[in-house]
Amino acid sequence: DSGVTQTPKHLITATGQRVTLRCSPRSGDLSVYWYQQSLDQGLQFLIQYYNGEERAKGNILERFSAQQFPDLHSELNLSSLELGDSALYFCASSFRGGSDEQYFGPGTRLTVT
Amino acid sequence: GIQVEQSPPDLILQEGANSTLRCNFSDSVNNLQWFHQNPWGQLINLFYIPSGTKQNGRLSATTVATERYSLLYISSSQTTDSGVYFCAVAFPNDYKLSFGAGTTVTVRA
C-alpha cells in the first residue's frame, strides 16, 4: 500500500458525459501528479499540483481540468468524454517534486462506451 | 526522439531463472524509479535509484548515471514476478516522470 488513495476504482460512462476522479496523497506529501495510461500512448503525465497551485502541465486535453484543495486532495475532471479517453488514470504524490520519489495510487479505470 | 528506452520489450522465464532488464535514458536525470505493474494494474514502487546500487530481496538495481543507463536484476524468479516493469526518469528542471514503454515479464512454473 503506497498510502495514496484514489476513488472510484472503476467508472463506466457514456460519450459526452463528465466525470470526476479523486485522489488523496500520502500524509505529508505536498505534490500531486496525474498520469494517464492508455494502450496506444503508454503512461503519460497530465498535470502536477504543489501545495494547491498548478506547477506543471503535460499532454492534458482542454476538456480535462484538475485542482488541488487546501487539504491537499486533488480532483481530475474529465468532460465531453470520448471513446479514446478510456484509460487507467493514476494519481501520484511526492513530498515536493522533481527529484523526490513519487508514489502511485491504485488507479481509476475509466471506460467510455 | 525517444528519451527513455527499455529492453527487452518481452521476456519469458522459467521459474527460478535470473534476468536483467535495461533502461537507457537520453540525458542526466534527477530521479530514476523502477516500477512493477501487476496483472491488476497497480504500479508498485521497486526502487528509487538516480545513481548507485540497491538491493531488496531477490531484486536489485544499478544506475550508472554518467553512462545514462540503469539495470534491474531479478534473481530466482517466481510466478508472482510476472507483469510489466517500467523505468521512469525525471530530467533536470522537469517535475514529471517520463516512462519507458516497459518490459513484459512472464514467469512460467
Boltz contact constraints between the chains, C-beta under 6 A:
constraints:
  - contact:
      token1: [A, 42]
      token2: [B, 101]
      max_distance: 6.0
  - contact:
      token1: [A, 43]
      token2: [B, 99]
      max_distance: 6.0
  - contact:
      token1: [A, 45]
      token2: [B, 96]
      max_distance: 6.0
  - contact:
      token1: [A, 48]
      token2: [B, 95]
      max_distance: 6.0
  - contact:
      token1: [A, 55]
      token2: [B, 95]
      max_distance: 6.0
  - contact:
      token1: [A, 56]
      token2: [B, 95]
      max_distance: 6.0
  - contact:
      token1: [A, 58]
      token2: [B, 96]
      max_distance: 6.0
  - contact:
      token1: [A, 88]
      token2: [B, 41]
      max_distance: 6.0
  - contact:
      token1: [A, 97]
      token2: [B, 95]
      max_distance: 6.0
  - contact:
      token1: [A, 98]
      token2: [B, 30]
      max_distance: 6.0
  - contact:
      token1: [A, 98]
      token2: [B, 90]
      max_distance: 6.0
  - contact:
      token1: [A, 98]
      token2: [B, 95]
      max_distance: 6.0
  - contact:
      token1: [A, 99]
      token2: [B, 30]
      max_distance: 6.0
  - contact:
      token1: [A, 99]
      token2: [B, 31]
      max_distance: 6.0
  - contact:
      token1: [A, 101]
      token2: [B, 48]
      max_distance: 6.0
  - contact:
      token1: [A, 102]
      token2: [B, 97]
      max_distance: 6.0
  - contact:
      token1: [A, 104]
      token2: [B, 43]
      max_distance: 6.0
  - contact:
      token1: [A, 106]
      token2: [B, 42]
      max_distance: 6.0
  - contact:
      token1: [A, 107]
      token2: [B, 41]
      max_distance: 6.0
